[in-house]
Amino acid sequence: MRNKTDISEIVRKLEGMSTIETAARVLNVSTRTAINIISKLRKGGYVEYYSAGRKKRIYRIGILKSKFKGNPGLYETVNKYSKIKLQEPYHHFIHGRKLSIEEALVLAVNSGNFRLVLASLNLFSHVKNWRLLNNLAKKYTLQRNIGALYEVTKKIIKVRRMDERTRKSLFQGNGRKYIIEGLKSNDFKDLERKWRVKIPLNFNDLARLKTG
């Protein structure tokens, strides 16, 4: 695969679902050579990997490289920083700009998805712009929700220190009664009363922020 013509020709021949054995047969090469070719195509963004059993690997090979569709989206951003890894239910890309840690955190909480909300809490350890986080939380009517989740998270893992102005603004801001509809805490009743928000997590859930 010395140039783009070589790559395009190989991708054209292998386009669709393929195994290493199928690729070796189509390209008339050894299994070891087929493995190396698939690896190079994967690094180039032409291959998506699927599992079909304990030892069987299936690859979807295509001429369009997904990495050029846009910047990493919500799930990819959360997975980058969280110990809890999520299966991406759809390909989400950001065009023309980069998704910030602060926006990813607010969007995750806004989703109302339990696993996404839980995984996103690791992002509190990487927040750099508290003012931006507060402004985004205000935009989505989630100020008290974000404040409550921050206090819950810092009981479990080390997080960046929030400045007092941001904390006060979050506390006095708007919020939703439920972060996840119908779910409330058995372990954080004090924080629920303080922030006037129902927290959908318990200590057993939050332990995964350390272990994944």
Beta strands, then each sheet from edge to edge (+ up, - down):
strand 1: 16-18
strand 2: 47-51
strand 3: 57-61
strand 4: 71-72
strand 5: 93-94
sheet 1: 1+ 3- 2+
sheet 2: 4+ 5-
end
